[in-house]
């Protein structure tokens, strides 16, 4: 009987020891994970599918109309009440610049998206149908190129902006993509009270446009933002540079919401001009 009790006691002791060892390993792993994430987040942003998707997530405030539309090469957060997107986002990789697809496509209503305008809604307005995700960045795919002409990815833009400073900024993004291997690019309108509209109020004409850019493959990771008035846009690129926080303040959106708070502050609170513009 005593031997049996001894065996049971030994098994119980072994089980407790094994459990304690397992809990210790788990605790150490957890603490290491927290140290890595909190202290070195700027050195550990992966471009795996999961890492990319989390970085491309855009937080939308409660009460704002927002329908997430996923196309082959980009996502659109579409606002049915305004008839334009809150944000369009895509990953731009350097080797995609080598595409040979020529600009093609007709502006088309996406009938699957509530509130998407038709081409006629822009007719006679004197405004350009401005791409949010540029067709010129999608020359690697004929289908992606055509999808960029969906009016979910378009907003009313004055020609002076579309063919002026905005086009220069898009070209600069291509240069940065070559330099930094890959970028995450977020583009959308800055809407203000009193903005005009098209199609009997169905399509808002924004007072300005923003672009938020992250370079996730450089060390340390960096981000920058720009706001251009929807009109004449002369002058140097740096005069339109703002912090990501400023875009968030004006739009209500939240960029990079899954990053630790310290890393968000580092990336979003300061305009890191020297890291972007020589």
Buried (B, 14 or more C-beta within 10 A) or exposed (E): EEEEEEEEEEEEEEEEEEEEEEEEEEEEEEEEEEEEBEEEBBEEBEBEEEBBEBBBBBEBEEEBBBBEBEBEBBBBBBBBEBBBBBBBBBBBBBEBBEBEBEEEBEBBBBEEBEBBBBBEBBEEBEBBBBBBBBBBBBBBBBEBBBBBBBBBBBBBBBEBBBBBBBBBBBEBBBEBBEEBBBBBBBBBBBBEEEBEBBBEEBBBBBBBBBBBBBBBBBEBBBBBBBBBBBBEBEEEBEEBBBBBBBBBEBBBBBBBEEBBEEBBEBBBEEBBEEEBEE
